[in-house]
Amino acid sequence: MPKWKKDATEFKVGVNFVDKRGYSSTIPKPVMEALGEPENIKFIVKGKKVEVMAAQSP
């Protein structure tokens, strides 16, 4: 498991593809902490950029 520098602002992670599930990846702990450790996250596509934010439970 990688250790992230305390002041890191960029995180490179691998992406896996499983036929029946789609793509998956591990979210770095500092990112989840910055999001407030939500149960759900939301991806928002804005042109060629993607935002990630905490989401309300369904």
Residue, then its C-alpha position, 0 to 999 in steps of 0.5 A: m500500500p503506497k504512503w502519500k506525502k502529507d502535502a501531496t496534491e496529486f495521486k496516480v492510481g491504477v485502473n482495472f477493468v472487469d467485464k461484468r462490473g466495468y472499471s474500478s480503482t482504489i481511492p487514496k486515503p488523503v482524497m477520501e479524507a479531503l472529501g469527508e470520508p463519504e459513503n458515496i462519491k459523485f463524478i461530474v463530467k465537464g467537457k474533458k475534465v471530471e470533478v469528484m465530490a462527496a455525494q448524498s446516500p441514495 
